[in-house]
Amino acid sequence: MDEDAHADELIEGPRGRRMLWELAARADESVHAVAWGVVRDLERSGGVAFGFATGWGGSPAARPADTAAGVAAHLAAAADDLVLRPGTLGAALTASVDAARPWQEPDGTDLMLADPIFDEALRTVAERVGRMPEAAWLWHPLAAPQFVTGFFYDDPETRERRVPERPEPATTGARLAGWRSRAELDEAQFARHAANYPGQPLSGAWWALPMYSGVWSTAELGAAGPAALHFLEDSMGEEHARVWPARARAGARVLEIAGPADWAELCRRHPFDVTASRRQVWGLATGRDGRWVLPDWPAVAAEWDAVHVTGAAYLRAAERAIAVEDAEAAGVEDAAATVLAGWAPGATVWLTDALEVTGAPVDWRLEDELWSPLV
């Protein structure tokens, strides 16, 4: 794929646009500074509390802009001269994933960047990213070796340390069946609530993945460790992780998701209606009110052992409404759509026992914003 196509992909979705913005801001601190007034106003209009000091003590070049057009013009003027240092791309991607909110309205920065007025400036940054060697993995299919990552958590009820358990792919089938049963119950409960309390919204599950059912793996990003350490939607300040090496068994059937069309096709082939539980949260996140589906994961497991979402696919598809049915072609008024939510760039969910854990775990610790192995 040529660099122009890579650049087009990186500005296609909200997470890609946010990554490019965060990358530019790390190369030129004035990028964030000029935008704070616009972001503040967008946050306020969305009903989100936002605190800023009054007055401005920065340099004239970084004076806050009055409109999104002013911010876009500032970014465009700076884009060609940004010094993109090694390591900043990973930090920018981490910030973008952490800013994802598929359960509520986008934050002010994402709202601002959705304006097409930013297309040209972001595309200039995207073209430079497409030439960065450290960005190449974003388009890679599933690669060996893989790693399974679990985080340590302090249980708020027992106040005990929850230690990650060794992954057991052989139990995935039973867990997926349990996921399907729980999801059906959730839908029924949300549907009853909607019938009993019409017009009263109820927030519910927002993820599209088979939560706590499949085994998740990611590739290693050099000395930075597995990608799962860095890219977390709805992160909770994780600082301690346990990582197991793993590999796909010979002949494993892996579905590659390279973009929104692939995710839509998976949902079209194996649909599971989640309108009752997702109408509120995905409606807030995307601005769409309609019927929602996600993959019927046990049915997917009958055809595929794993589903891998490339880094670029995540940046293109996450946190946006993706049409599954064409309303006119299908002859239905309320066609289905879906959202890629709860995933991570380059992550693979294993739906069968086709993943093998191959060695002893290594613990990792986050200190001074850097993950390091405890060896």
N, C-alpha and C positions, 0 to 999 in steps of 0.2 A: 504494500500500500504506500502511496506517495505521501510526502509531507503535507500537501494541501488537504488530502483526505483526513490525515491525522488531526490537523488543526480544526477542520470542520467538526470532527467528532468531539473534540475537547470543549467546544463552546456550545454543544447541542443541549446538554442537560444542566440543571442547577448545580449539581455537585462538581461538574467539570468547570463551570464558570467560576464557582467559588474557589476552587483550587488555583485557577489562574490568577484570580484577584489576590489571594493570600500569598502566592508566590511573588507577585509584583510588590506587595506591601512589605515583604521581607527584604526585597532588594532596594526599596526606596520608602523610607518611613513616612514620607509626605503623602503617600497614596491613601493610607488610612486616615490621616489627619484631615485631608480636604473633604472627606466623605462624612464626617461625623454628624454634621448638621442635617444632611439629607437622611442618613440612617436614623437619626433621632426622630425626625418628623414621621418617617414611615413606621417606626416602632410605636410612636404615640397614636398614630391613626389606627393601628391594629390593636390598640388597647393594651399594649405591653408597657409596663413601667420601665423607664429608661433614665438613668441619672447621668448628667454631665455638669461639669463646672461651667460657670458663666465666664465670659471674657475670652480673650485669645492672647496667649503669650508666645506663640510660635513664630516661625519665620514667615515673611510675606508669601513665599513660594508655597507654603503649606497651609495658607489661610483657608478655612472651610468654605466650600462652594455653596451657592444658594440653591442650585438645582442639580438633578442627576446629569443633565447635559454638561454642566461645569465639571463634575467629577469625571465624566467620560472623556472630556477634552484634556483634563490633566493627565489621566492615564495614557491617553493616546500620545501625548507629548513626551511622556517618560518611557514608553514601551520599548523603543529601539535601543535605548541606552542602559537598560536595566542590567546589572551585573548579577547573573544567575549562578550562585555558588553551589558547589556540590553539597548535598544534604538538605538544601532548602526546598527541593521538590517534595521530599518525603514529609517535611514539616508542614508544607502547604496542604498536602493531601490529608494529613492527619487532622489539620484544622477544619478542612472542608467536611470530612466524614463526621467529625465531632459536632459540627454545626447543623447536621441533618436533623429535621424535626418532622418525621412522617406521621406524627400524631397530633399536630397542631399547625397553626399558621407559620409560614416561613418567617425567619427573623428579618430585620430591616435591611441587612446587607444583601440577603438573597432576593428580597423584593426589589431592591434597587438594581441589582445585576440582571434581573429578568427583563429589564427595558432593552429593546433592540438597539438603542442608542449606544450600548456598550459593545455591540458585535465586532466592530472594526478594531477597536483597541484590544479587546480580549483575543481576537484572532491573531494579532501581531505577537502577543505573548505566546499563544498556542503554537504558532509556527516555530518559535524558538524552542519551546518545550519538545516539539516533535523531533528536533535535532539533538536533544540531550541524550547521551548514552544511558544515563540512569533512568530515562523514561521508557526505554524499549520494553521492559517487562509488562507495561500496561496492556500491550497487545498480544502477549504470549498466551498460548493455550496451556493446559495443565502440564506442569513441569515437575520432574523429579529432582531432588527428594521433596517430600511433603512433611509437614510438621503439624501436630495436633496441640493446641494451646488451651490450657485451662487456667483460670485466675483464682487466686486466694481472696476470700471475702470474710469480713467480720459479720457474723449473723447478728442482726439488731435485737433479736428476741433472746437468744441464748448467750449472746456476747462471746461466743466461741468462734475460733478460726475455722472456716470451712476450707478444707484442703481439696484441691481438684482430684477427682478419681481417674484412674487409668481408663482410657477409652476402650470400650468393648463393642466393636463393630458387629459381632455376632448377635447382639441383642437388638439391633436396629429395627428389624422387622416387627417385633412385638411392640416396640416403642412407637413406631409409625401407626400401628393399628390403634394404639391408645390415643395418639394425637388426633386421628380421624374421629374417634368417638367423642373426645372432648370438644373438638371443633363443632360437631353437630349439636351437642348440648348448648354450646355458647350461642350458636345461631338461633336456636329455639328460644333461649332465654331473652336474647335481644329482640327477637320478633315479638314476644309477648309484651315486653316493656313498651315497644313502639305502639302496639295495639291498645294497651291499657293507658298509656300516657302520650297520646298523639301530640306531636310538636315539641316534646321535651327531649332534648338530645342526651345521649348517654355515651360517654367515652368508653372505648373498649380496646381490645387487642389491635395492634397496628402493624405487626410484622407479617411478612409473606413467607417466611421460612418455617420449616417444621420444628418449632421451638422445643428444645430439650429432647429431640427425637433422633435426628441424624447426627453423625460424627462430622465435625468440621475440620478442614485442614487448609493450610496455606503454604506457599513456597517461602523460601528464605531470601531476604533482601540483603545479602552480603553480611557484613559484620553487624548490621542493625538487627539481625535475627528474623524470625518469622514475621510475615506481614500482619498476622493477627495481633501481635503486640501493639501495633501502632494505629490500626484503623478500626474504630469502634463507634457505631451509632449508639447514642444514649449511654455514653461512657459514665462510669461512676468513680473516677479517680483511681483506677486500677494501678497498683504499684508492684505487685508480686505475682509471678506466673510460673507455671510448670509446663514444660514443653517436651513432647515425645516425638522422636523421629518415626516416620511412617512411609509406606510406599503402596502403590496400587498393585493389586495382584495381576498376573498376566491375563490379558483378555478383558480387563475391566471396561465396561461400556460407559463412557463419559460423554455427556451432552455438553457441548461448548455453547455458552451464551455470549455472543460477540456484540450484541446490541439490543435495542428495544424490540425489534421485530422477532428476534429469537425468543425473548421472554414472552411476548404476546402469543407466539405459536405454541409454546409449551402450555400456556393457560388455555389456549383454544383446543388443544388436543386432549388435555386432561383438566377440565374446569371443575372448580369447587366454589359454589356461590357463597360469598361471605358478606353480602350486602347489609344484612342486619347489624353485624358487628363492626363493619368498616365504614359504613356510610358517614358517620360523624367524623372520625379521625382522618380518613383519607379525603373526605370532602374539605375539611379545613386545610389540609396540607396542599391540595391541588386546585381548590376552587371548583371542583366538579361535583355535582349531585346526581347520582345515578346508581346503576347496578355494578357491583364489584365482584371479581372472581380472583382466586389465586390457584396455583397448581394443586391438584388432588394428589398429595405426595405418595400415598400407597400405590396409586395407579401409575405414577411416574416410575416408582421403584420396580414395577413389573417390566418396564421397558429399558430403564437406565440404572446403572449402579451408582452414578454420581452426576451432579450438575455443577459445572464450573462456570463462574461469572468472571470474565477477564476484568482487569482494572479499568480499561477503557469502556467496557460495557457498563460497569457500575457508574462511571462518570456520566455516561450518556443517558442511562435509564432510571437511576435512582431518584425517588421523590418527585415523580411526575406521573400524570395519568397517561397510561398507554392503552390505546384502543385494542380490544380483543375482537370485537364484532363491529362491522361497518353497519350503521343503523339503516342506511338506505338499501344496501345490498342484502342485508339480512331480513329486511321487511319488518323490523321491530322498532318500536318507539324508544325503548330504553335499552340500548345496546350495552354490552358488558365492557368494562375496562379493568385494568389491573394496575398495581403499583409494586415496584421492586423496593421493598422496605425491610430493614433489619439485616441486610447482607453486608458484605465488606468487599473492597476491591481485591480481585484475585482469589476470593474464597471459594472452596468447593464443599458441598454437602454430600456426604456418602450415605446412600439410602439402603445399602446392603452390606454384606461382610466383605466387600471387594477391597477394602483398605486393611492393610496389615501394619500393626505397630511393631517396629523392628528393633527397639533398643530401650535402654534405661532413660528416664527423664532427666532434664536439666532445668534447674530453677533459674529464673531471671528476675532482676530487680530494676525498678525505675528510680534513678537518682539524677537530679539536675537535668531533667528532661531527656535523659539517655537511658536506654535499656541495655543492661549488661548481664552476662551469664555469671552465676555464682559458682565458680569452679576453683 
